[in-house]
């Protein structure tokens, strides 16, 4: 009976305590905390945890403070505003200079899912087949549900030569796909160019870092040596953006006059209008076609929007990502910082880029090959099947081709003979050069449509 009474007393005490807590919470909701009161409340909670939590070995001042800041930012529901720990802050500084460690993907939280904005050209992620729009559902088997950008960056980055396995959910794929990617130091050559068929200048810009305008100047000098070109193709596909000033400088090479982009924010200091200026190295008179896709974001959307609104050129491809907000890096104490959204981008016509994206003037699919064929071609290239064949057969017979097709089938790769023959022809051409061309007209239908448009004109 004594035990029963004690138990009854304890239950009664808990019920009374719960009632008191409910009353206190109800009363507190009627009054909004001032900043001072909030800081005092935070200090009380921090001290309470530090001195009373049952497992003191789990208490780490740095983790508690960083976690609190991240929680503060999470209430903004803005995937582009995030806290920068010392390691992330240091890496961000390196990233905008054109060299950093990792996989070579730009990621964001979109619709509460960890999403690939774009793979960066010639990086481990790009080479293994990561695509714009891929949703990363797991990192090393751990779910990414509710993960922050900071957490995902920390998990994905690592030392050169180490591996990380990510699970991807891709549109139109029934099952998730696992990719094991070897990390590397990512060195970005942001601008490349070529002359296609002696008629059209092709310029590929992979990102907008601090080196991009200088690299573009070098390529323009090369292009200007060619006479009687039919036009220019500016390829901004899978370009995730980067530095605002870099994107403005690039736009200035193509647009004669007028607004390139404007930013509008909470304060007048965040309201800026960027205009076209005279540029000693420019391509402002040649016919222009711009290629964009789902992986074109931020800076590439600024350039594309400016060209479209000024009617300077024609946009071809697919609708862009829709990342049109400005993040300002604010340094904090102890080598930390916050990347805070302070303004949004607006195209010359006044339309917002953020969440809307830029729609092309002419929508064109990337390839006329089926998704199955593209996947098989990629796998063939990854395993160097065609390269080995071409190196071993300077001259080949129909029997050699039959043997090759049999080997391909044994590797469980399904491809038509005509596609395999095209791959052989291309590989022979590649091996005769010092490096591979930066385009592939057999597969790249968007580029082919752009080329046909300029050559016909």
C-alpha beads as a LAMMPS data file, in Angstrom:
LAMMPS data file: protein, C-alpha beads

457 atoms
456 bonds

1 atom types
1 bond types

-500.0 500.0 xlo xhi
-500.0 500.0 ylo yhi
-500.0 500.0 zlo zhi

Masses

1 110.0

Atoms # bond

1 1 1 0.000 0.000 0.000
2 1 1 2.870 2.372 0.782
3 1 1 4.332 1.825 -2.655
4 1 1 0.932 2.484 -4.233
5 1 1 0.567 5.774 -2.365
6 1 1 4.026 6.922 -3.402
7 1 1 3.265 6.081 -7.009
8 1 1 -0.048 7.951 -6.795
9 1 1 1.710 10.977 -5.306
10 1 1 4.360 10.964 -8.052
11 1 1 1.720 10.744 -10.785
12 1 1 -0.240 13.579 -9.198
13 1 1 2.911 15.700 -8.974
14 1 1 3.721 15.070 -12.654
15 1 1 0.168 16.033 -13.671
16 1 1 0.347 19.262 -11.631
17 1 1 3.779 20.080 -13.094
18 1 1 2.473 19.441 -16.630
19 1 1 -0.484 21.714 -15.946
20 1 1 1.868 24.480 -14.729
21 1 1 4.055 24.105 -17.822
22 1 1 0.997 24.303 -20.078
23 1 1 -0.137 27.464 -18.321
24 1 1 3.306 29.052 -18.605
25 1 1 3.555 28.261 -22.315
26 1 1 0.066 29.622 -22.960
27 1 1 0.870 32.863 -21.152
28 1 1 4.219 33.277 -22.957
29 1 1 2.544 33.084 -26.369
30 1 1 0.681 36.309 -25.629
31 1 1 3.926 38.265 -25.405
32 1 1 6.531 38.542 -28.123
33 1 1 10.120 38.297 -26.962
34 1 1 12.370 41.292 -27.440
35 1 1 15.841 40.594 -28.819
36 1 1 17.325 41.149 -25.328
37 1 1 14.836 38.757 -23.730
38 1 1 15.524 36.197 -26.424
39 1 1 19.286 36.351 -25.879
40 1 1 18.727 35.986 -22.123
41 1 1 16.477 32.967 -22.777
42 1 1 19.115 31.417 -25.048
43 1 1 21.805 31.962 -22.401
44 1 1 19.596 30.294 -19.772
45 1 1 18.923 27.293 -22.022
46 1 1 22.625 26.941 -22.883
47 1 1 23.669 27.007 -19.233
48 1 1 20.893 24.595 -18.291
49 1 1 22.096 22.062 -20.873
50 1 1 25.777 22.509 -19.998
51 1 1 25.324 21.967 -16.266
52 1 1 22.442 19.480 -16.089
53 1 1 22.416 17.196 -19.168
54 1 1 22.858 13.570 -18.086
55 1 1 25.803 12.805 -20.419
56 1 1 28.376 15.606 -20.013
57 1 1 30.734 13.965 -22.529
58 1 1 28.234 14.852 -25.275
59 1 1 28.340 18.543 -24.428
60 1 1 30.539 20.565 -26.763
61 1 1 30.269 24.364 -26.607
62 1 1 31.144 24.781 -30.276
63 1 1 28.574 22.241 -31.462
64 1 1 25.890 23.747 -29.233
65 1 1 26.507 27.282 -30.509
66 1 1 26.826 26.260 -34.177
67 1 1 23.694 24.127 -33.904
68 1 1 21.780 27.034 -32.394
69 1 1 22.835 29.370 -35.221
70 1 1 21.869 26.783 -37.825
71 1 1 18.483 26.378 -36.137
72 1 1 18.038 30.147 -36.225
73 1 1 18.738 30.200 -39.955
74 1 1 16.491 27.204 -40.621
75 1 1 13.436 29.214 -39.524
76 1 1 13.981 31.491 -42.567
77 1 1 13.143 28.554 -44.874
78 1 1 15.773 29.769 -47.351
79 1 1 18.107 27.045 -48.682
80 1 1 20.654 29.650 -49.815
81 1 1 21.169 31.245 -46.411
82 1 1 23.488 29.148 -44.281
83 1 1 26.048 29.256 -41.498
84 1 1 29.682 28.786 -42.469
85 1 1 31.807 26.903 -39.963
86 1 1 35.554 27.654 -40.093
87 1 1 36.243 24.752 -42.471
88 1 1 33.310 25.553 -44.790
89 1 1 34.135 29.275 -44.743
90 1 1 37.719 28.536 -45.743
91 1 1 36.589 26.182 -48.537
92 1 1 34.132 28.770 -49.881
93 1 1 36.937 31.301 -50.281
94 1 1 38.939 28.742 -52.247
95 1 1 35.902 27.653 -54.311
96 1 1 35.279 31.106 -55.800
97 1 1 38.935 31.314 -56.825
98 1 1 38.481 28.319 -59.129
99 1 1 40.080 25.482 -57.134
100 1 1 38.570 23.375 -54.345
101 1 1 38.233 19.824 -53.090
102 1 1 35.258 17.515 -53.520
103 1 1 33.113 15.785 -56.129
104 1 1 32.418 18.595 -58.578
105 1 1 28.699 19.153 -57.999
106 1 1 26.738 22.221 -57.008
107 1 1 23.845 21.356 -54.697
108 1 1 20.855 23.059 -53.143
109 1 1 17.789 22.257 -51.075
110 1 1 14.825 22.371 -53.450
111 1 1 11.336 21.381 -52.279
112 1 1 12.973 20.070 -49.075
113 1 1 15.162 17.682 -51.101
114 1 1 18.934 17.719 -51.560
115 1 1 19.153 18.452 -55.280
116 1 1 22.009 18.667 -57.763
117 1 1 21.889 22.063 -59.475
118 1 1 24.586 20.913 -61.864
119 1 1 27.680 18.748 -62.173
120 1 1 30.764 20.803 -63.032
121 1 1 32.408 19.846 -66.317
122 1 1 35.450 17.527 -66.199
123 1 1 35.050 16.687 -62.501
124 1 1 34.554 13.248 -60.854
125 1 1 30.781 13.745 -60.536
126 1 1 30.442 14.840 -64.176
127 1 1 32.546 11.961 -65.486
128 1 1 30.638 9.323 -63.539
129 1 1 27.262 10.556 -64.811
130 1 1 25.654 12.768 -62.163
131 1 1 23.022 14.973 -63.816
132 1 1 21.306 18.289 -63.107
133 1 1 18.082 17.655 -61.193
134 1 1 19.287 14.439 -59.535
135 1 1 17.975 14.144 -55.984
136 1 1 20.519 12.838 -53.460
137 1 1 18.471 10.638 -51.137
138 1 1 21.373 9.071 -49.227
139 1 1 25.015 9.783 -48.451
140 1 1 26.941 6.682 -47.375
141 1 1 23.625 4.968 -46.709
142 1 1 22.312 7.729 -44.424
143 1 1 19.084 9.458 -45.444
144 1 1 19.348 13.116 -46.462
145 1 1 15.818 13.888 -45.276
146 1 1 15.949 17.139 -43.317
147 1 1 19.664 17.634 -44.004
148 1 1 21.071 21.164 -44.235
149 1 1 23.415 22.361 -46.967
150 1 1 26.151 22.695 -44.368
151 1 1 25.735 19.080 -43.274
152 1 1 25.621 17.767 -46.836
153 1 1 28.761 19.704 -47.846
154 1 1 30.582 18.368 -44.798
155 1 1 29.609 14.787 -45.674
156 1 1 30.355 15.037 -49.395
157 1 1 33.722 16.740 -49.196
158 1 1 36.856 14.963 -48.104
159 1 1 40.475 14.242 -48.881
160 1 1 41.599 13.656 -52.455
161 1 1 41.485 9.965 -53.360
162 1 1 38.821 9.000 -50.825
163 1 1 35.464 7.646 -51.944
164 1 1 31.895 8.527 -51.092
165 1 1 28.748 6.662 -52.153
166 1 1 25.624 8.656 -52.869
167 1 1 22.169 7.361 -53.751
168 1 1 20.385 9.254 -56.517
169 1 1 16.695 9.370 -57.393
170 1 1 16.412 10.426 -61.018
171 1 1 13.312 11.460 -62.918
172 1 1 11.881 8.639 -65.030
173 1 1 14.034 6.051 -63.197
174 1 1 12.017 3.499 -61.228
175 1 1 14.781 2.608 -58.790
176 1 1 17.399 4.692 -56.961
177 1 1 20.930 4.563 -58.398
178 1 1 24.100 4.269 -56.307
179 1 1 27.202 6.163 -57.434
180 1 1 30.578 5.700 -55.755
181 1 1 32.672 8.752 -56.542
182 1 1 36.371 9.290 -55.847
183 1 1 37.014 12.762 -54.466
184 1 1 39.569 14.971 -56.152
185 1 1 40.945 18.510 -56.107
186 1 1 38.594 20.391 -58.408
187 1 1 40.399 22.765 -60.736
188 1 1 37.962 24.601 -62.959
189 1 1 38.891 25.930 -66.376
190 1 1 35.783 28.026 -66.604
191 1 1 36.014 28.996 -70.309
192 1 1 36.757 26.874 -73.375
193 1 1 36.217 27.615 -77.045
194 1 1 36.358 25.978 -80.462
195 1 1 35.541 26.794 -84.086
196 1 1 32.939 24.378 -85.461
197 1 1 33.063 23.586 -89.174
198 1 1 35.159 26.733 -89.750
199 1 1 31.960 28.732 -89.495
200 1 1 30.775 29.147 -85.909
201 1 1 32.602 30.128 -82.703
202 1 1 31.592 27.909 -79.809
203 1 1 32.206 29.245 -76.287
204 1 1 31.566 27.049 -73.259
205 1 1 31.450 28.745 -69.831
206 1 1 31.308 26.214 -66.978
207 1 1 31.132 28.612 -64.020
208 1 1 31.538 32.255 -63.046
209 1 1 34.549 32.548 -60.767
210 1 1 37.062 35.371 -60.425
211 1 1 39.116 34.016 -63.344
212 1 1 36.227 33.756 -65.830
213 1 1 36.390 37.268 -67.405
214 1 1 40.163 36.952 -67.970
215 1 1 39.765 33.456 -69.428
216 1 1 36.991 34.709 -71.728
217 1 1 39.225 37.547 -72.968
218 1 1 41.838 34.973 -74.006
219 1 1 39.286 32.929 -75.933
220 1 1 37.860 36.039 -77.644
221 1 1 41.357 36.945 -78.855
222 1 1 41.619 33.497 -80.466
223 1 1 38.161 33.788 -82.046
224 1 1 38.858 37.232 -83.512
225 1 1 41.649 35.728 -85.619
226 1 1 39.011 33.906 -87.689
227 1 1 37.323 35.861 -90.471
228 1 1 33.808 35.515 -91.905
229 1 1 32.336 33.512 -89.025
230 1 1 28.594 32.938 -89.233
231 1 1 27.996 33.541 -85.540
232 1 1 28.617 32.545 -81.938
233 1 1 27.169 29.832 -79.709
234 1 1 27.439 30.619 -75.996
235 1 1 26.964 27.443 -73.969
236 1 1 25.766 28.044 -70.385
237 1 1 24.321 24.582 -69.787
238 1 1 25.022 23.097 -66.362
239 1 1 26.651 26.374 -65.346
240 1 1 25.646 26.836 -61.666
241 1 1 26.664 30.487 -61.508
242 1 1 29.148 31.970 -59.084
243 1 1 30.252 35.583 -58.718
244 1 1 27.829 38.341 -59.738
245 1 1 30.536 40.683 -61.049
246 1 1 31.945 37.885 -63.179
247 1 1 28.538 37.257 -64.794
248 1 1 28.110 40.997 -65.434
249 1 1 31.572 41.212 -67.041
250 1 1 30.756 38.273 -69.315
251 1 1 27.404 39.816 -70.329
252 1 1 29.264 43.007 -71.167
253 1 1 31.192 41.149 -73.882
254 1 1 27.973 40.436 -75.781
255 1 1 25.490 43.239 -75.037
256 1 1 25.956 46.675 -76.635
257 1 1 23.935 48.824 -74.275
258 1 1 21.282 48.864 -71.577
259 1 1 20.636 47.042 -68.327
260 1 1 22.267 43.661 -67.733
261 1 1 20.701 42.898 -64.346
262 1 1 19.357 44.689 -61.286
263 1 1 19.231 43.640 -57.666
264 1 1 16.576 44.654 -55.161
265 1 1 16.797 44.079 -51.435
266 1 1 15.655 45.298 -48.066
267 1 1 17.922 48.345 -48.008
268 1 1 18.830 50.908 -50.651
269 1 1 22.440 49.716 -50.560
270 1 1 21.237 46.363 -51.937
271 1 1 19.454 48.004 -54.888
272 1 1 21.872 48.059 -57.789
273 1 1 21.563 48.406 -61.549
274 1 1 24.336 46.948 -63.707
275 1 1 24.685 48.476 -67.178
276 1 1 26.589 47.420 -70.262
277 1 1 29.863 49.271 -70.760
278 1 1 32.385 49.557 -73.557
279 1 1 34.668 46.545 -73.599
280 1 1 37.850 46.397 -75.639
281 1 1 37.373 42.698 -76.309
282 1 1 33.783 41.991 -77.299
283 1 1 31.580 39.986 -79.626
284 1 1 28.658 42.394 -79.725
285 1 1 27.928 42.343 -83.456
286 1 1 27.963 38.649 -84.397
287 1 1 24.724 36.612 -84.513
288 1 1 24.358 34.852 -81.160
289 1 1 22.658 31.706 -79.858
290 1 1 22.725 30.810 -76.150
291 1 1 22.299 27.269 -74.817
292 1 1 20.670 26.782 -71.395
293 1 1 19.194 23.850 -69.465
294 1 1 17.916 22.802 -66.043
295 1 1 21.448 23.094 -64.650
296 1 1 21.865 26.736 -65.686
297 1 1 21.524 28.799 -62.513
298 1 1 22.277 32.148 -60.916
299 1 1 25.027 33.869 -62.954
300 1 1 24.207 31.940 -66.114
301 1 1 20.547 32.995 -65.744
302 1 1 21.662 36.622 -65.439
303 1 1 23.580 36.394 -68.717
304 1 1 20.811 34.463 -70.489
305 1 1 18.080 36.810 -69.218
306 1 1 20.021 39.903 -70.289
307 1 1 20.635 38.530 -73.777
308 1 1 17.000 37.473 -74.150
309 1 1 15.468 40.738 -72.889
310 1 1 17.801 42.897 -74.980
311 1 1 16.950 40.727 -78.010
312 1 1 20.680 40.296 -78.555
313 1 1 20.399 36.568 -79.241
314 1 1 18.202 33.464 -79.222
315 1 1 17.970 31.043 -76.289
316 1 1 17.784 27.323 -77.057
317 1 1 17.423 24.321 -74.755
318 1 1 15.386 23.817 -71.584
319 1 1 14.117 26.125 -68.834
320 1 1 16.832 27.152 -66.362
321 1 1 17.008 26.286 -62.653
322 1 1 15.582 29.479 -61.133
323 1 1 18.161 30.574 -58.586
324 1 1 17.972 34.373 -58.642
325 1 1 18.935 35.543 -55.181
326 1 1 22.028 37.361 -53.945
327 1 1 24.015 35.932 -51.050
328 1 1 26.327 38.220 -49.147
329 1 1 29.062 36.627 -47.051
330 1 1 29.224 38.217 -43.601
331 1 1 32.333 37.295 -41.583
332 1 1 31.717 36.425 -37.939
333 1 1 34.056 35.805 -35.022
334 1 1 36.312 32.735 -34.808
335 1 1 36.736 32.429 -38.611
336 1 1 33.051 31.682 -39.187
337 1 1 30.508 33.466 -41.347
338 1 1 26.978 33.552 -42.685
339 1 1 25.954 33.445 -46.331
340 1 1 22.810 35.563 -46.119
341 1 1 20.278 36.281 -48.859
342 1 1 20.208 40.075 -49.091
343 1 1 18.613 40.732 -52.497
344 1 1 17.081 39.163 -55.586
345 1 1 18.038 39.363 -59.256
346 1 1 15.787 40.942 -61.868
347 1 1 16.263 40.685 -65.620
348 1 1 16.253 43.929 -67.698
349 1 1 12.499 43.597 -68.332
350 1 1 11.891 43.617 -64.552
351 1 1 10.953 39.950 -64.263
352 1 1 12.246 38.033 -61.275
353 1 1 14.622 35.177 -61.976
354 1 1 14.215 33.564 -58.550
355 1 1 12.085 30.386 -58.554
356 1 1 10.884 31.323 -62.060
357 1 1 13.946 30.537 -64.179
358 1 1 14.540 31.621 -67.767
359 1 1 12.487 29.902 -70.482
360 1 1 14.273 29.377 -73.822
361 1 1 12.952 30.961 -77.013
362 1 1 13.100 27.515 -78.602
363 1 1 12.766 24.403 -76.444
364 1 1 14.961 21.544 -77.672
365 1 1 15.806 18.190 -76.081
366 1 1 19.471 17.440 -75.508
367 1 1 19.577 14.280 -77.615
368 1 1 17.521 12.294 -80.077
369 1 1 18.982 9.110 -78.625
370 1 1 16.804 7.283 -76.117
371 1 1 17.706 7.492 -72.424
372 1 1 18.684 3.837 -72.598
373 1 1 21.068 4.513 -75.502
374 1 1 22.645 7.499 -73.724
375 1 1 23.146 5.425 -70.598
376 1 1 24.740 2.616 -72.623
377 1 1 27.034 5.042 -74.509
378 1 1 28.160 6.557 -71.226
379 1 1 28.889 3.135 -69.749
380 1 1 30.822 2.177 -72.889
381 1 1 32.977 5.275 -72.559
382 1 1 33.519 4.788 -68.835
383 1 1 34.875 1.296 -69.417
384 1 1 37.085 2.497 -72.319
385 1 1 35.758 -0.349 -74.505
386 1 1 35.938 1.638 -77.755
387 1 1 39.261 3.281 -76.907
388 1 1 40.887 -0.136 -76.341
389 1 1 39.409 -1.467 -79.574
390 1 1 40.688 1.472 -81.666
391 1 1 44.163 1.274 -80.135
392 1 1 44.381 -2.439 -80.891
393 1 1 42.871 -2.191 -84.412
394 1 1 44.318 0.511 -86.640
395 1 1 42.556 -1.264 -89.472
396 1 1 39.586 -3.428 -88.629
397 1 1 37.416 -5.910 -90.495
398 1 1 33.741 -6.773 -90.225
399 1 1 34.770 -9.805 -88.160
400 1 1 36.535 -7.481 -85.712
401 1 1 33.319 -5.453 -85.409
402 1 1 31.321 -8.642 -84.757
403 1 1 33.764 -9.611 -81.990
404 1 1 33.480 -6.124 -80.505
405 1 1 29.677 -6.233 -80.503
406 1 1 29.857 -9.631 -78.793
407 1 1 32.163 -8.235 -76.072
408 1 1 29.808 -5.312 -75.563
409 1 1 26.879 -7.694 -75.220
410 1 1 28.849 -9.791 -72.700
411 1 1 29.269 -6.650 -70.595
412 1 1 25.473 -6.404 -70.614
413 1 1 25.523 -3.182 -72.628
414 1 1 22.831 -2.950 -75.288
415 1 1 23.648 -0.710 -78.284
416 1 1 22.815 -0.744 -81.973
417 1 1 25.639 -1.421 -84.414
418 1 1 25.368 2.014 -86.069
419 1 1 25.863 3.760 -82.709
420 1 1 28.923 1.617 -81.967
421 1 1 30.373 2.476 -85.403
422 1 1 29.869 6.183 -84.693
423 1 1 31.697 5.783 -81.391
424 1 1 34.609 4.075 -83.176
425 1 1 34.801 6.868 -85.751
426 1 1 34.824 9.508 -83.002
427 1 1 37.450 7.689 -80.944
428 1 1 39.768 7.466 -83.958
429 1 1 39.356 11.209 -84.401
430 1 1 39.963 11.863 -80.689
431 1 1 43.172 9.808 -80.656
432 1 1 44.520 11.844 -83.577
433 1 1 44.222 15.012 -81.472
434 1 1 46.069 16.103 -78.340
435 1 1 42.781 16.312 -76.466
436 1 1 39.118 15.566 -77.078
437 1 1 36.849 18.220 -78.603
438 1 1 34.631 20.045 -76.144
439 1 1 31.472 19.165 -78.073
440 1 1 29.785 16.108 -79.594
441 1 1 27.407 16.833 -82.471
442 1 1 26.341 13.196 -82.788
443 1 1 24.671 13.303 -79.372
444 1 1 24.202 17.009 -78.618
445 1 1 21.006 17.890 -80.486
446 1 1 20.687 21.316 -78.807
447 1 1 24.103 22.333 -80.110
448 1 1 23.269 20.939 -83.548
449 1 1 20.042 22.986 -83.740
450 1 1 21.962 26.117 -82.715
451 1 1 24.635 25.427 -85.325
452 1 1 22.069 24.864 -88.088
453 1 1 20.324 28.103 -87.154
454 1 1 23.506 30.154 -87.491
455 1 1 24.807 28.469 -90.629
456 1 1 21.435 28.897 -92.390
457 1 1 21.412 32.574 -91.492

Bonds

1 1 1 2
2 1 2 3
3 1 3 4
4 1 4 5
5 1 5 6
6 1 6 7
7 1 7 8
8 1 8 9
9 1 9 10
10 1 10 11
11 1 11 12
12 1 12 13
13 1 13 14
14 1 14 15
15 1 15 16
16 1 16 17
17 1 17 18
18 1 18 19
19 1 19 20
20 1 20 21
21 1 21 22
22 1 22 23
23 1 23 24
24 1 24 25
25 1 25 26
26 1 26 27
27 1 27 28
28 1 28 29
29 1 29 30
30 1 30 31
31 1 31 32
32 1 32 33
33 1 33 34
34 1 34 35
35 1 35 36
36 1 36 37
37 1 37 38
38 1 38 39
39 1 39 40
40 1 40 41
41 1 41 42
42 1 42 43
43 1 43 44
44 1 44 45
45 1 45 46
46 1 46 47
47 1 47 48
48 1 48 49
49 1 49 50
50 1 50 51
51 1 51 52
52 1 52 53
53 1 53 54
54 1 54 55
55 1 55 56
56 1 56 57
57 1 57 58
58 1 58 59
59 1 59 60
60 1 60 61
61 1 61 62
62 1 62 63
63 1 63 64
64 1 64 65
65 1 65 66
66 1 66 67
67 1 67 68
68 1 68 69
69 1 69 70
70 1 70 71
71 1 71 72
72 1 72 73
73 1 73 74
74 1 74 75
75 1 75 76
76 1 76 77
77 1 77 78
78 1 78 79
79 1 79 80
80 1 80 81
81 1 81 82
82 1 82 83
83 1 83 84
84 1 84 85
85 1 85 86
86 1 86 87
87 1 87 88
88 1 88 89
89 1 89 90
90 1 90 91
91 1 91 92
92 1 92 93
93 1 93 94
94 1 94 95
95 1 95 96
96 1 96 97
97 1 97 98
98 1 98 99
99 1 99 100
100 1 100 101
101 1 101 102
102 1 102 103
103 1 103 104
104 1 104 105
105 1 105 106
106 1 106 107
107 1 107 108
108 1 108 109
109 1 109 110
110 1 110 111
111 1 111 112
112 1 112 113
113 1 113 114
114 1 114 115
115 1 115 116
116 1 116 117
117 1 117 118
118 1 118 119
119 1 119 120
120 1 120 121
121 1 121 122
122 1 122 123
123 1 123 124
124 1 124 125
125 1 125 126
126 1 126 127
127 1 127 128
128 1 128 129
129 1 129 130
130 1 130 131
131 1 131 132
132 1 132 133
133 1 133 134
134 1 134 135
135 1 135 136
136 1 136 137
137 1 137 138
138 1 138 139
139 1 139 140
140 1 140 141
141 1 141 142
142 1 142 143
143 1 143 144
144 1 144 145
145 1 145 146
146 1 146 147
147 1 147 148
148 1 148 149
149 1 149 150
150 1 150 151
151 1 151 152
152 1 152 153
153 1 153 154
154 1 154 155
155 1 155 156
156 1 156 157
157 1 157 158
158 1 158 159
159 1 159 160
160 1 160 161
161 1 161 162
162 1 162 163
163 1 163 164
164 1 164 165
165 1 165 166
166 1 166 167
167 1 167 168
168 1 168 169
169 1 169 170
170 1 170 171
171 1 171 172
172 1 172 173
173 1 173 174
174 1 174 175
175 1 175 176
176 1 176 177
177 1 177 178
178 1 178 179
179 1 179 180
180 1 180 181
181 1 181 182
182 1 182 183
183 1 183 184
184 1 184 185
185 1 185 186
186 1 186 187
187 1 187 188
188 1 188 189
189 1 189 190
190 1 190 191
191 1 191 192
192 1 192 193
193 1 193 194
194 1 194 195
195 1 195 196
196 1 196 197
197 1 197 198
198 1 198 199
199 1 199 200
200 1 200 201
201 1 201 202
202 1 202 203
203 1 203 204
204 1 204 205
205 1 205 206
206 1 206 207
207 1 207 208
208 1 208 209
209 1 209 210
210 1 210 211
211 1 211 212
212 1 212 213
213 1 213 214
214 1 214 215
215 1 215 216
216 1 216 217
217 1 217 218
218 1 218 219
219 1 219 220
220 1 220 221
221 1 221 222
222 1 222 223
223 1 223 224
224 1 224 225
225 1 225 226
226 1 226 227
227 1 227 228
228 1 228 229
229 1 229 230
230 1 230 231
231 1 231 232
232 1 232 233
233 1 233 234
234 1 234 235
235 1 235 236
236 1 236 237
237 1 237 238
238 1 238 239
239 1 239 240
240 1 240 241
241 1 241 242
242 1 242 243
243 1 243 244
244 1 244 245
245 1 245 246
246 1 246 247
247 1 247 248
248 1 248 249
249 1 249 250
250 1 250 251
251 1 251 252
252 1 252 253
253 1 253 254
254 1 254 255
255 1 255 256
256 1 256 257
257 1 257 258
258 1 258 259
259 1 259 260
260 1 260 261
261 1 261 262
262 1 262 263
263 1 263 264
264 1 264 265
265 1 265 266
266 1 266 267
267 1 267 268
268 1 268 269
269 1 269 270
270 1 270 271
271 1 271 272
272 1 272 273
273 1 273 274
274 1 274 275
275 1 275 276
276 1 276 277
277 1 277 278
278 1 278 279
279 1 279 280
280 1 280 281
281 1 281 282
282 1 282 283
283 1 283 284
284 1 284 285
285 1 285 286
286 1 286 287
287 1 287 288
288 1 288 289
289 1 289 290
290 1 290 291
291 1 291 292
292 1 292 293
293 1 293 294
294 1 294 295
295 1 295 296
296 1 296 297
297 1 297 298
298 1 298 299
299 1 299 300
300 1 300 301
301 1 301 302
302 1 302 303
303 1 303 304
304 1 304 305
305 1 305 306
306 1 306 307
307 1 307 308
308 1 308 309
309 1 309 310
310 1 310 311
311 1 311 312
312 1 312 313
313 1 313 314
314 1 314 315
315 1 315 316
316 1 316 317
317 1 317 318
318 1 318 319
319 1 319 320
320 1 320 321
321 1 321 322
322 1 322 323
323 1 323 324
324 1 324 325
325 1 325 326
326 1 326 327
327 1 327 328
328 1 328 329
329 1 329 330
330 1 330 331
331 1 331 332
332 1 332 333
333 1 333 334
334 1 334 335
335 1 335 336
336 1 336 337
337 1 337 338
338 1 338 339
339 1 339 340
340 1 340 341
341 1 341 342
342 1 342 343
343 1 343 344
344 1 344 345
345 1 345 346
346 1 346 347
347 1 347 348
348 1 348 349
349 1 349 350
350 1 350 351
351 1 351 352
352 1 352 353
353 1 353 354
354 1 354 355
355 1 355 356
356 1 356 357
357 1 357 358
358 1 358 359
359 1 359 360
360 1 360 361
361 1 361 362
362 1 362 363
363 1 363 364
364 1 364 365
365 1 365 366
366 1 366 367
367 1 367 368
368 1 368 369
369 1 369 370
370 1 370 371
371 1 371 372
372 1 372 373
373 1 373 374
374 1 374 375
375 1 375 376
376 1 376 377
377 1 377 378
378 1 378 379
379 1 379 380
380 1 380 381
381 1 381 382
382 1 382 383
383 1 383 384
384 1 384 385
385 1 385 386
386 1 386 387
387 1 387 388
388 1 388 389
389 1 389 390
390 1 390 391
391 1 391 392
392 1 392 393
393 1 393 394
394 1 394 395
395 1 395 396
396 1 396 397
397 1 397 398
398 1 398 399
399 1 399 400
400 1 400 401
401 1 401 402
402 1 402 403
403 1 403 404
404 1 404 405
405 1 405 406
406 1 406 407
407 1 407 408
408 1 408 409
409 1 409 410
410 1 410 411
411 1 411 412
412 1 412 413
413 1 413 414
414 1 414 415
415 1 415 416
416 1 416 417
417 1 417 418
418 1 418 419
419 1 419 420
420 1 420 421
421 1 421 422
422 1 422 423
423 1 423 424
424 1 424 425
425 1 425 426
426 1 426 427
427 1 427 428
428 1 428 429
429 1 429 430
430 1 430 431
431 1 431 432
432 1 432 433
433 1 433 434
434 1 434 435
435 1 435 436
436 1 436 437
437 1 437 438
438 1 438 439
439 1 439 440
440 1 440 441
441 1 441 442
442 1 442 443
443 1 443 444
444 1 444 445
445 1 445 446
446 1 446 447
447 1 447 448
448 1 448 449
449 1 449 450
450 1 450 451
451 1 451 452
452 1 452 453
453 1 453 454
454 1 454 455
455 1 455 456
456 1 456 457
